[in-house]
Amino acid sequence: MKRSTLYSMLVAVVISTAPMLVAAAKVGQAAPDFTATASNGKTFRLSDNRGKYIVLEWHNNGCPYVGKHYKSGNMQRLQKQWTGQSVVWFTIISSAPGKQGYVTASEENEYLTKMQAAPTAALLDPTGEIGHLYDAKTSPQMIVINPQGIVIYDGAIDDKPTTDLSDISGATNYVNLALKQAMAGKQVEAPATRPYGCSVKYSDSSH
Amino acid sequence: MRGCESSRRFFPALAFLAALLLCAAGAQASGSPIPHGTLELIAENQWISIGHPFYLGLHFQLERGWHIYWVNPGDSGEPPRVTWQLPPGLSPGVIKWPAPRRLGTSSIVDFGYEDAVTLIVPVHAEISLAAQPLARLGAEIRVLVCSEMCIPAKTQLSLTLPIKSRRPAPDVRTRELFAAARKDLPRPAPQNWKFSADDAKDSFVLTANLGARITQATFFPLAEAQIDNAAPHILQPMPSGFRLTLRKSDRLLKPIARLKGVLVLSGNHAYLIDAPVSKLGAQKNNSSSGIPEIQSLREGPQK
Protein backbone atom coordinates (compact mmCIF):
# COMPACT_ATOMS: atom_id res chain seq x y z
CA MET A 1 0.00 0.00 0.00
CA LYS A 2 2.76 2.34 1.02
CA ARG A 3 4.73 1.39 -2.04
CA SER A 4 1.79 2.08 -4.35
CA THR A 5 1.27 5.50 -2.73
CA LEU A 6 4.92 6.28 -3.27
CA TYR A 7 4.62 5.04 -6.83
CA SER A 8 1.59 7.22 -7.55
CA MET A 9 3.40 10.19 -6.01
CA LEU A 10 6.30 9.56 -8.33
CA VAL A 11 3.97 9.30 -11.28
CA ALA A 12 2.30 12.54 -10.22
CA VAL A 13 5.65 14.30 -10.02
CA VAL A 14 6.65 13.02 -13.44
CA ILE A 15 3.34 14.13 -14.95
CA SER A 16 3.38 17.55 -13.35
CA THR A 17 6.89 18.29 -14.56
CA ALA A 18 6.33 16.74 -17.99
CA PRO A 19 5.74 20.01 -19.84
CA MET A 20 9.10 21.26 -18.59
CA LEU A 21 10.85 18.17 -19.89
CA VAL A 22 9.51 18.45 -23.42
CA ALA A 23 12.26 20.09 -25.39
CA ALA A 24 10.88 23.21 -27.04
CA ALA A 25 12.30 24.25 -30.36
CA LYS A 26 15.63 26.04 -30.11
CA VAL A 27 17.71 27.76 -32.74
CA GLY A 28 20.47 25.44 -33.95
CA GLN A 29 18.61 22.33 -32.86
CA ALA A 30 16.29 19.91 -34.65
CA ALA A 31 12.78 21.23 -35.22
CA PRO A 32 10.38 19.06 -33.21
CA ASP A 33 8.14 17.03 -35.49
CA PHE A 34 4.36 17.30 -35.50
CA THR A 35 1.33 16.27 -37.47
CA ALA A 36 -1.56 18.68 -37.96
CA THR A 37 -4.82 19.06 -39.81
CA ALA A 38 -5.03 22.00 -42.15
CA SER A 39 -8.09 24.14 -42.83
CA ASN A 40 -8.29 22.47 -46.27
CA GLY A 41 -8.81 19.11 -44.56
CA LYS A 42 -5.41 17.68 -45.44
CA THR A 43 -3.00 16.29 -42.88
CA PHE A 44 0.56 17.61 -42.82
CA ARG A 45 3.57 16.16 -41.10
CA LEU A 46 6.52 18.51 -40.66
CA SER A 47 9.15 15.83 -41.30
CA ASP A 48 7.55 14.94 -44.67
CA ASN A 49 9.02 18.23 -45.91
CA ARG A 50 12.65 17.40 -45.13
CA GLY A 51 14.82 18.73 -47.93
CA LYS A 52 12.93 22.00 -48.13
CA TYR A 53 13.03 25.22 -46.18
CA ILE A 54 9.96 25.60 -43.96
CA VAL A 55 8.46 28.79 -42.51
CA LEU A 56 6.10 28.61 -39.52
CA GLU A 57 3.92 31.69 -39.00
CA TRP A 58 1.83 32.04 -35.83
CA HIS A 59 -1.48 33.65 -36.69
CA ASN A 60 -4.45 35.29 -34.93
CA ASN A 61 -6.80 37.20 -37.21
CA GLY A 62 -7.92 39.54 -34.37
CA CYS A 63 -4.43 40.66 -33.39
CA PRO A 64 -3.50 44.19 -34.53
CA TYR A 65 0.14 43.16 -35.12
CA VAL A 66 -1.04 40.41 -37.46
CA GLY A 67 -3.47 42.89 -39.02
CA LYS A 68 -0.56 45.21 -39.80
CA HIS A 69 1.08 42.55 -41.97
CA TYR A 70 -2.13 41.30 -43.64
CA LYS A 71 -3.86 44.66 -44.29
CA SER A 72 -0.67 45.93 -45.89
CA GLY A 73 -0.36 42.74 -47.96
CA ASN A 74 3.13 42.21 -46.53
CA MET A 75 2.50 38.69 -45.23
CA GLN A 76 0.80 37.59 -48.45
CA ARG A 77 3.73 38.95 -50.48
CA LEU A 78 6.19 36.99 -48.38
CA GLN A 79 4.08 33.85 -48.68
CA LYS A 80 3.92 34.14 -52.49
CA GLN A 81 7.58 35.10 -52.83
CA TRP A 82 8.88 32.14 -50.82
CA THR A 83 6.41 29.40 -51.74
CA GLY A 84 7.29 30.39 -55.33
CA GLN A 85 10.83 29.32 -54.47
CA SER A 86 9.78 25.90 -53.11
CA VAL A 87 9.66 27.03 -49.49
CA VAL A 88 6.93 25.32 -47.45
CA TRP A 89 4.92 27.90 -45.50
CA PHE A 90 2.65 26.84 -42.64
CA THR A 91 0.37 29.41 -41.02
CA ILE A 92 -0.42 28.02 -37.55
CA ILE A 93 -3.42 29.02 -35.45
CA SER A 94 -2.97 28.08 -31.79
CA SER A 95 -5.90 30.08 -30.35
CA ALA A 96 -8.04 27.87 -28.11
CA PRO A 97 -11.81 27.64 -28.77
CA GLY A 98 -13.52 30.76 -27.41
CA LYS A 99 -10.29 32.78 -27.54
CA GLN A 100 -9.37 35.59 -29.91
CA GLY A 101 -8.26 34.23 -33.29
CA TYR A 102 -9.87 30.81 -32.91
CA VAL A 103 -11.39 29.74 -36.23
CA THR A 104 -13.11 26.71 -37.65
CA ALA A 105 -11.70 25.21 -40.84
CA SER A 106 -14.32 26.91 -43.02
CA GLU A 107 -13.84 30.29 -41.33
CA GLU A 108 -10.09 30.04 -41.96
CA ASN A 109 -10.67 29.07 -45.60
CA GLU A 110 -12.89 32.14 -46.03
CA TYR A 111 -10.21 34.31 -44.42
CA LEU A 112 -7.48 32.92 -46.68
CA THR A 113 -9.60 33.64 -49.77
CA LYS A 114 -10.63 37.10 -48.60
CA MET A 115 -7.08 38.12 -47.70
CA GLN A 116 -5.61 36.41 -50.78
CA ALA A 117 -3.21 34.66 -48.44
CA ALA A 118 -0.97 32.04 -49.98
CA PRO A 119 0.60 29.77 -47.37
CA THR A 120 1.20 26.12 -48.26
CA ALA A 121 -1.48 25.41 -45.64
CA ALA A 122 -3.10 26.91 -42.54
CA LEU A 123 -2.71 24.42 -39.69
CA LEU A 124 -5.34 24.31 -36.94
CA ASP A 125 -3.84 23.88 -33.47
CA PRO A 126 -6.74 24.56 -31.06
CA THR A 127 -5.11 22.49 -28.30
CA GLY A 128 -1.98 24.64 -28.51
CA GLU A 129 0.15 21.51 -28.82
CA ILE A 130 2.27 22.78 -31.71
CA GLY A 131 2.42 26.26 -30.20
CA HIS A 132 3.80 24.91 -26.93
CA LEU A 133 6.15 22.54 -28.79
CA TYR A 134 7.73 25.60 -30.39
CA ASP A 135 7.22 27.80 -27.31
CA ALA A 136 5.37 30.27 -29.52
CA LYS A 137 4.74 33.43 -27.49
CA THR A 138 3.18 35.81 -29.97
CA SER A 139 1.43 36.27 -33.25
CA PRO A 140 3.04 36.89 -35.67
CA GLN A 141 6.00 34.84 -34.37
CA MET A 142 8.07 33.38 -37.21
CA ILE A 143 10.26 30.29 -37.32
CA VAL A 144 12.46 29.17 -40.22
CA ILE A 145 13.65 25.56 -40.56
CA ASN A 146 16.38 24.52 -42.99
CA PRO A 147 16.29 21.49 -45.35
CA GLN A 148 18.14 19.41 -42.73
CA GLY A 149 15.32 20.05 -40.26
CA ILE A 150 17.28 22.48 -38.06
CA VAL A 151 15.68 25.67 -36.67
CA ILE A 152 17.69 28.54 -38.18
CA TYR A 153 15.46 31.46 -37.15
CA ASP A 154 13.02 32.05 -34.30
CA GLY A 155 11.52 35.43 -33.49
CA ALA A 156 9.86 38.52 -34.89
CA ILE A 157 8.82 39.05 -38.47
CA ASP A 158 10.85 42.27 -38.63
CA ASP A 159 12.66 44.85 -36.53
CA LYS A 160 9.73 47.27 -36.07
CA PRO A 161 7.65 46.03 -33.12
CA THR A 162 4.62 48.22 -33.75
CA THR A 163 1.12 48.05 -35.18
CA ASP A 164 1.78 50.86 -37.68
CA LEU A 165 1.42 49.87 -41.32
CA SER A 166 3.79 52.70 -42.22
CA ASP A 167 6.63 50.94 -40.38
CA ILE A 168 6.71 48.03 -42.83
CA SER A 169 8.51 49.74 -45.71
CA GLY A 170 11.54 50.75 -43.65
CA ALA A 171 11.78 47.52 -41.66
CA THR A 172 14.38 44.77 -41.92
CA ASN A 173 12.43 41.57 -42.48
CA TYR A 174 14.10 38.83 -40.44
CA VAL A 175 12.42 35.97 -42.34
CA ASN A 176 13.73 37.27 -45.67
CA LEU A 177 17.13 37.81 -44.13
CA ALA A 178 17.32 34.28 -42.70
CA LEU A 179 16.11 32.59 -45.89
CA LYS A 180 18.35 34.63 -48.18
CA GLN A 181 21.45 34.17 -46.05
CA ALA A 182 20.86 30.46 -45.49
CA MET A 183 20.14 29.82 -49.18
CA ALA A 184 23.37 31.64 -50.05
CA GLY A 185 25.24 29.32 -47.73
CA LYS A 186 25.90 32.08 -45.23
CA GLN A 187 25.51 32.21 -41.48
CA VAL A 188 22.14 33.65 -40.45
CA GLU A 189 22.99 37.04 -39.02
CA ALA A 190 20.09 37.38 -36.58
CA PRO A 191 18.99 33.83 -35.68
CA ALA A 192 16.88 34.78 -32.64
CA THR A 193 14.94 37.95 -31.84
CA ARG A 194 12.13 38.90 -29.50
CA PRO A 195 8.94 37.87 -31.32
CA TYR A 196 6.78 40.94 -30.98
CA GLY A 197 2.99 40.93 -31.13
CA CYS A 198 -0.05 39.68 -29.25
CA SER A 199 0.33 36.80 -26.84
CA VAL A 200 -0.76 33.46 -28.29
CA LYS A 201 -4.24 32.76 -26.95
CA TYR A 202 -3.70 29.33 -25.43
CA SER A 203 -6.38 27.70 -23.30
CA ASP A 204 -4.47 28.82 -20.17
CA SER A 205 -4.52 32.44 -21.22
CA SER A 206 -7.48 33.47 -19.07
CA HIS A 207 -6.47 36.66 -17.39
CA MET B 1 -9.10 58.91 -8.74
CA ARG B 2 -8.73 55.42 -7.32
CA GLY B 3 -10.95 56.52 -4.45
CA CYS B 4 -13.66 57.45 -6.96
CA GLU B 5 -13.50 53.96 -8.36
CA SER B 6 -13.92 52.23 -5.02
CA SER B 7 -16.83 54.44 -3.99
CA ARG B 8 -18.55 53.41 -7.17
CA ARG B 9 -18.15 49.79 -6.22
CA PHE B 10 -19.32 50.02 -2.65
CA PHE B 11 -22.20 52.48 -2.60
CA PRO B 12 -25.31 52.09 -4.65
CA ALA B 13 -27.72 54.73 -6.01
CA LEU B 14 -27.59 58.06 -4.16
CA ALA B 15 -24.17 57.60 -2.68
CA PHE B 16 -22.93 56.68 -6.12
CA LEU B 17 -24.36 59.90 -7.59
CA ALA B 18 -22.84 61.96 -4.80
CA ALA B 19 -19.51 60.22 -5.25
CA LEU B 20 -19.67 60.83 -8.96
CA LEU B 21 -20.28 64.54 -8.43
CA LEU B 22 -17.46 64.74 -5.92
CA CYS B 23 -15.15 62.94 -8.28
CA ALA B 24 -16.09 65.22 -11.12
CA ALA B 25 -15.53 68.28 -8.95
CA GLY B 26 -12.24 66.97 -7.60
CA ALA B 27 -10.84 65.94 -10.96
CA GLN B 28 -8.51 68.15 -12.93
CA ALA B 29 -8.94 68.70 -16.62
CA SER B 30 -10.29 65.29 -17.52
CA GLY B 31 -8.27 62.80 -19.48
CA SER B 32 -8.71 62.02 -23.15
CA PRO B 33 -10.29 58.69 -23.94
CA ILE B 34 -8.05 55.79 -24.93
CA PRO B 35 -9.37 52.24 -25.34
CA HIS B 36 -10.68 51.11 -21.93
CA GLY B 37 -9.33 54.10 -20.10
CA THR B 38 -8.22 57.69 -20.18
CA LEU B 39 -4.91 59.46 -20.63
CA GLU B 40 -4.02 62.93 -19.43
CA LEU B 41 -0.99 65.14 -19.93
CA ILE B 42 -0.19 66.85 -16.63
CA ALA B 43 2.42 69.32 -15.39
CA GLU B 44 4.00 69.40 -11.96
CA ASN B 45 4.25 73.18 -11.79
CA GLN B 46 1.81 76.02 -12.39
CA TRP B 47 4.13 77.60 -14.93
CA ILE B 48 7.40 76.90 -16.71
CA SER B 49 10.27 78.77 -15.04
CA ILE B 50 12.98 79.92 -17.37
CA GLY B 51 16.17 77.97 -16.68
CA HIS B 52 14.50 75.51 -14.28
CA PRO B 53 13.97 71.87 -15.22
CA PHE B 54 10.46 70.56 -14.56
CA TYR B 55 8.36 67.44 -14.94
CA LEU B 56 5.49 66.54 -17.21
CA GLY B 57 3.43 63.41 -16.65
CA LEU B 58 1.29 61.02 -18.65
CA HIS B 59 -1.45 59.85 -16.34
CA PHE B 60 -3.11 56.61 -17.46
CA GLN B 61 -6.35 55.49 -15.86
CA LEU B 62 -7.41 52.03 -16.99
CA GLU B 63 -10.55 49.98 -16.60
CA ARG B 64 -10.26 46.95 -14.38
CA GLY B 65 -8.59 44.05 -16.20
CA TRP B 66 -6.73 46.20 -18.73
CA HIS B 67 -3.05 47.04 -18.74
CA ILE B 68 -0.26 48.88 -20.53
CA TYR B 69 3.42 47.95 -20.71
CA TRP B 70 6.79 48.66 -19.08
CA VAL B 71 9.87 49.69 -21.08
CA ASN B 72 10.64 45.97 -21.50
CA PRO B 73 7.16 44.63 -22.18
CA GLY B 74 8.11 40.98 -21.62
CA ASP B 75 6.89 38.20 -23.88
CA SER B 76 4.27 40.23 -25.77
CA GLY B 77 3.01 43.80 -26.01
CA GLU B 78 4.72 47.12 -26.51
CA PRO B 79 5.58 50.09 -24.26
CA PRO B 80 3.88 53.47 -24.79
CA ARG B 81 5.84 55.82 -27.05
CA VAL B 82 5.70 59.61 -26.99
CA THR B 83 6.53 62.14 -29.67
CA TRP B 84 6.81 65.54 -28.02
CA GLN B 85 5.83 68.80 -29.69
CA LEU B 86 7.38 71.43 -27.45
CA PRO B 87 8.24 75.09 -28.05
CA PRO B 88 11.89 75.83 -28.88
CA GLY B 89 14.00 75.98 -25.74
CA LEU B 90 12.21 73.09 -24.06
CA SER B 91 13.82 69.65 -24.41
CA PRO B 92 12.19 66.51 -23.06
CA GLY B 93 14.18 63.78 -21.35
CA VAL B 94 13.23 60.12 -21.27
CA ILE B 95 10.36 58.50 -19.38
CA LYS B 96 11.04 57.51 -15.77
CA TRP B 97 9.49 54.06 -15.60
CA PRO B 98 7.95 52.95 -12.30
CA ALA B 99 8.56 49.33 -11.29
CA PRO B 100 6.15 47.12 -13.24
CA ARG B 101 4.13 44.06 -12.26
CA ARG B 102 4.23 40.58 -13.71
CA LEU B 103 1.16 40.02 -15.87
CA GLY B 104 0.01 37.16 -18.02
CA THR B 105 -0.28 33.41 -17.74
CA SER B 106 1.75 30.35 -16.94
CA SER B 107 3.40 30.28 -20.36
CA ILE B 108 3.46 33.94 -21.42
CA VAL B 109 4.55 36.64 -18.98
CA ASP B 110 4.44 40.36 -19.64
CA PHE B 111 5.58 43.37 -17.56
CA GLY B 112 3.29 46.33 -17.17
CA TYR B 113 0.82 48.41 -15.22
CA GLU B 114 -2.81 47.91 -14.30
CA ASP B 115 -5.41 50.35 -12.88
CA ALA B 116 -3.52 53.65 -12.96
CA VAL B 117 0.02 54.79 -13.58
CA THR B 118 1.77 58.11 -14.15
CA LEU B 119 4.82 58.11 -16.39
CA ILE B 120 6.87 61.20 -15.58
CA VAL B 121 9.29 62.91 -17.93
CA PRO B 122 11.87 65.59 -17.03
CA VAL B 123 11.95 68.63 -19.31
CA HIS B 124 14.88 71.02 -19.62
CA ALA B 125 13.93 74.70 -19.94
CA GLU B 126 16.73 76.75 -21.44
CA ILE B 127 17.88 80.01 -19.91
CA SER B 128 17.32 81.68 -23.30
CA LEU B 129 13.59 80.85 -23.20
CA ALA B 130 11.34 83.89 -23.68
CA ALA B 131 8.49 84.56 -21.26
CA GLN B 132 5.04 84.11 -22.78
CA PRO B 133 1.51 83.92 -21.37
CA LEU B 134 0.46 80.63 -22.96
CA ALA B 135 2.90 78.08 -24.36
CA ARG B 136 1.40 75.01 -25.93
CA LEU B 137 2.97 71.67 -25.00
CA GLY B 138 1.87 68.81 -27.23
CA ALA B 139 2.44 65.08 -27.19
CA GLU B 140 1.45 62.32 -29.56
CA ILE B 141 1.19 59.06 -27.66
CA ARG B 142 1.04 55.60 -29.14
CA VAL B 143 -0.10 53.06 -26.61
CA LEU B 144 -1.14 49.42 -26.64
CA VAL B 145 -3.93 48.69 -24.16
CA CYS B 146 -4.49 45.01 -23.44
CA SER B 147 -6.59 42.67 -21.37
CA GLU B 148 -6.43 39.24 -22.90
CA MET B 149 -6.64 41.00 -26.24
CA CYS B 150 -4.92 44.17 -27.32
CA ILE B 151 -6.05 47.47 -28.81
CA PRO B 152 -3.50 49.92 -30.21
CA ALA B 153 -4.27 53.63 -29.96
CA LYS B 154 -2.74 56.90 -31.03
CA THR B 155 -3.74 60.02 -29.08
CA GLN B 156 -2.86 63.68 -29.39
CA LEU B 157 -2.70 65.55 -26.09
CA SER B 158 -1.85 69.11 -25.23
CA LEU B 159 -1.47 71.44 -22.30
CA THR B 160 -0.96 75.20 -22.11
CA LEU B 161 1.28 76.73 -19.50
CA PRO B 162 2.69 80.22 -19.05
CA ILE B 163 6.47 80.66 -19.30
CA LYS B 164 7.72 83.02 -16.59
CA SER B 165 10.99 84.20 -15.16
CA ARG B 166 9.54 83.67 -11.67
CA ARG B 167 10.60 80.74 -9.51
CA PRO B 168 8.58 77.53 -10.05
CA ALA B 169 5.46 76.88 -7.98
CA PRO B 170 3.93 73.41 -7.69
CA ASP B 171 0.42 72.81 -8.99
CA VAL B 172 -1.62 71.50 -6.06
CA ARG B 173 -3.97 69.70 -8.45
CA THR B 174 -1.25 67.34 -9.68
CA ARG B 175 0.90 67.16 -6.55
CA GLU B 176 -0.45 63.77 -5.42
CA LEU B 177 -0.06 62.15 -8.83
CA PHE B 178 3.59 63.21 -9.10
CA ALA B 179 4.27 62.17 -5.52
CA ALA B 180 2.75 58.75 -6.17
CA ALA B 181 4.70 58.38 -9.41
CA ARG B 182 8.00 59.18 -7.66
CA LYS B 183 7.23 56.73 -4.88
CA ASP B 184 7.00 53.90 -7.41
CA LEU B 185 10.22 54.74 -9.24
CA PRO B 186 13.06 52.30 -8.71
CA ARG B 187 15.88 54.01 -6.84
CA PRO B 188 19.62 53.38 -6.96
CA ALA B 189 20.55 50.48 -4.74
CA PRO B 190 22.44 51.56 -1.58
CA GLN B 191 26.22 51.78 -2.03
CA ASN B 192 26.92 48.92 0.36
CA TRP B 193 24.68 46.45 -1.48
CA LYS B 194 26.60 44.13 -3.76
CA PHE B 195 25.27 42.18 -6.68
CA SER B 196 26.90 39.62 -8.93
CA ALA B 197 25.60 37.09 -11.40
CA ASP B 198 26.93 33.69 -12.40
CA ASP B 199 26.41 32.33 -15.88
CA ALA B 200 25.44 28.76 -15.07
CA LYS B 201 24.64 27.05 -18.39
CA ASP B 202 20.84 27.37 -18.60
CA SER B 203 20.48 30.01 -15.87
CA PHE B 204 21.85 33.14 -14.34
CA VAL B 205 22.28 33.00 -10.60
CA LEU B 206 21.97 36.50 -9.18
CA THR B 207 23.62 36.81 -5.77
CA ALA B 208 22.72 39.80 -3.63
CA ASN B 209 24.59 40.89 -0.55
CA LEU B 210 22.37 43.37 1.26
CA GLY B 211 23.44 42.73 4.83
CA ALA B 212 20.11 41.11 5.74
CA ARG B 213 18.22 37.94 4.95
CA ILE B 214 15.75 38.46 2.08
CA THR B 215 12.79 36.18 1.56
CA GLN B 216 10.95 38.01 -1.17
CA ALA B 217 12.44 39.41 -4.40
CA THR B 218 11.23 39.84 -7.96
CA PHE B 219 13.57 40.68 -10.80
CA PHE B 220 12.52 42.52 -13.96
CA PRO B 221 15.17 42.40 -16.71
CA LEU B 222 15.67 45.63 -18.63
CA ALA B 223 16.85 43.93 -21.79
CA GLU B 224 14.50 41.78 -23.82
CA ALA B 225 15.30 38.14 -24.54
CA GLN B 226 17.84 37.59 -21.74
CA ILE B 227 15.65 35.87 -19.14
CA ASP B 228 12.90 33.32 -19.72
CA ASN B 229 10.09 35.54 -18.46
CA ALA B 230 7.62 32.74 -17.81
CA ALA B 231 10.00 30.39 -15.98
CA PRO B 232 9.67 30.55 -12.19
CA HIS B 233 12.38 32.57 -10.47
CA ILE B 234 13.85 30.45 -7.71
CA LEU B 235 14.68 32.48 -4.62
CA GLN B 236 17.07 31.12 -2.02
CA PRO B 237 17.23 33.34 1.09
CA MET B 238 20.78 33.76 2.43
CA PRO B 239 21.96 35.13 5.79
CA SER B 240 23.09 38.36 4.14
CA GLY B 241 20.73 38.57 1.16
CA PHE B 242 19.53 36.06 -1.39
CA ARG B 243 20.37 34.01 -4.42
CA LEU B 244 17.93 34.16 -7.34
CA THR B 245 18.04 31.62 -10.15
CA LEU B 246 16.73 33.02 -13.42
CA ARG B 247 16.34 30.72 -16.40
CA LYS B 248 17.94 32.08 -19.55
CA SER B 249 15.84 32.89 -22.57
CA ASP B 250 16.15 30.37 -25.40
CA ARG B 251 16.81 33.41 -27.58
CA LEU B 252 19.94 34.40 -25.71
CA LEU B 253 22.60 32.99 -28.00
CA LYS B 254 25.59 35.05 -26.88
CA PRO B 255 27.07 35.57 -23.42
CA ILE B 256 26.20 38.83 -21.69
CA ALA B 257 28.57 40.94 -19.61
CA ARG B 258 26.01 42.50 -17.29
CA LEU B 259 22.58 41.70 -15.98
CA LYS B 260 20.56 44.88 -15.59
CA GLY B 261 17.12 45.29 -14.21
CA VAL B 262 14.76 46.35 -11.47
CA LEU B 263 14.64 44.41 -8.25
CA VAL B 264 11.47 44.62 -6.20
CA LEU B 265 11.72 43.62 -2.55
CA SER B 266 8.91 43.26 0.00
CA GLY B 267 6.90 46.41 0.56
CA ASN B 268 7.21 47.22 -3.15
CA HIS B 269 10.63 48.79 -2.68
CA ALA B 270 12.23 48.85 -6.10
CA TYR B 271 15.93 49.24 -6.91
CA LEU B 272 17.95 49.52 -10.09
CA ILE B 273 20.63 46.93 -10.30
CA ASP B 274 23.47 46.28 -12.69
CA ALA B 275 25.34 43.07 -11.90
CA PRO B 276 28.49 41.88 -13.64
CA VAL B 277 28.08 38.40 -15.10
CA SER B 278 30.87 35.87 -14.73
CA LYS B 279 31.11 32.27 -15.84
CA LEU B 280 30.37 29.94 -12.95
CA GLY B 281 33.62 29.07 -11.24
CA ALA B 282 35.47 32.04 -12.67
CA GLN B 283 36.80 34.60 -10.21
CA LYS B 284 34.32 37.25 -9.28
CA ASN B 285 35.76 40.20 -7.51
CA ASN B 286 34.12 43.00 -9.43
CA SER B 287 30.65 42.96 -7.97
CA SER B 288 28.81 46.22 -8.22
CA SER B 289 26.00 48.10 -6.61
CA GLY B 290 23.06 49.84 -8.18
CA ILE B 291 23.40 52.59 -10.73
CA PRO B 292 21.28 55.69 -10.95
CA GLU B 293 19.66 56.09 -14.35
CA ILE B 294 17.24 53.58 -15.81
CA GLN B 295 17.77 54.78 -19.34
CA SER B 296 21.49 54.20 -19.25
CA LEU B 297 20.65 50.58 -18.48
CA ARG B 298 18.49 50.00 -21.46
CA GLU B 299 20.20 48.50 -24.45
CA GLY B 300 19.34 49.23 -28.03
CA PRO B 301 17.88 52.35 -29.59
CA GLN B 302 15.31 54.34 -27.66
CA LYS B 303 12.41 55.73 -29.58
Interface residues (C-beta under 8 A of the other chain):
Chain A: A24 K26 V27 G28 G62 C63 P64 K99 Q100 H132 D135 K137 T138 D154 G155 P161 T162 T163 D164 P191 A192 T193 R194 Y196 G197 C198 S199 V200 K201 Y202 D204 S205 S206 H207
Chain B: G65 D75 S76 G77 E78 G104 T105 S106 S107 I108 D110 R142 L144 C146 S147 E148 M149 C150 I151 P152 E224 A225 D250 R251 L252 L253
